[in-house]
Amino acid sequence: MHGNRSVDVVALGARFSFIQNFEAGLVVPVTALTYIDGKNAEQSGLNNISLMLRYQFMPIMNAFLDVEFPTCSKDLCGDDKPFGFHFGVQFSQKFGIVDFGSELGLKLETKGKDKTTPPWDLNLGLEADFLVSDMLTPYVGFDFNMLLGKTTRDGKNEGESRTGDLGIAPYVGLNIDFNPMLYLGFEFRFGVGEDYDDYGKDTPIWLTVNFGVNF
């Protein structure tokens, strides 16, 4: 939710491991309903599809690349149609009942039809999963984002530097493993950062429910 605007998104995702230490995933999100000031804005449709690649080059470290394809409908995202890239490294390590994970990445966006690119987005994610039982795993985390550089148009910088503009998104969640095949997850998250474009002066809130099947 963002200000007086709320959006219901349904996403279908799948992950595959074709070779040892390599994983590929695909996420197809669809906006089902959009409300503005409590009224149905009749905005729905396909969002950007994401391809996710992971390679485990050490037992505790992965390299990743996410590619976002400009498949979003014009009603939802306009007709700019840029590609998005997010790449970096992930680290994970167990400390007793705590499974600690972290991520350092950089997000880039190509220029679309308007020939404009936003600043780069440097992100740091920290998460602690608490392995309290075979079935229940509560977790907490923080995502930190910082913009780098300026907006560019036709390859030329515009406006002031955005380097140092910060956004912070703390979150809590719970994963429920019914058996090795079926799981259910719940997450509550909110974003803070007036200078960070995705949050602004509002405090957007995300409520997420995940259901998954392992094959």
Salt bridges, closest charged atoms under 4 A:
GLU23 OE1 - ARG15 NH1 3.92
ASP66 OD1 - ARG54 NH1 2.81
ASP66 OD2 - HIS86 ND1 3.85
GLU103 OE2 - HIS86 NE2 3.80
ASP143 OD2 - ARG189 NH1 2.60
GLU158 OE2 - ARG153 NE 3.20
ASP165 OD2 - ARG162 NE 2.57
GLU187 OE2 - ARG189 NH2 3.12
ASP197 OD1 - ARG162 NH2 2.85
ASP202 OD2 - HIS2 ND1 3.06
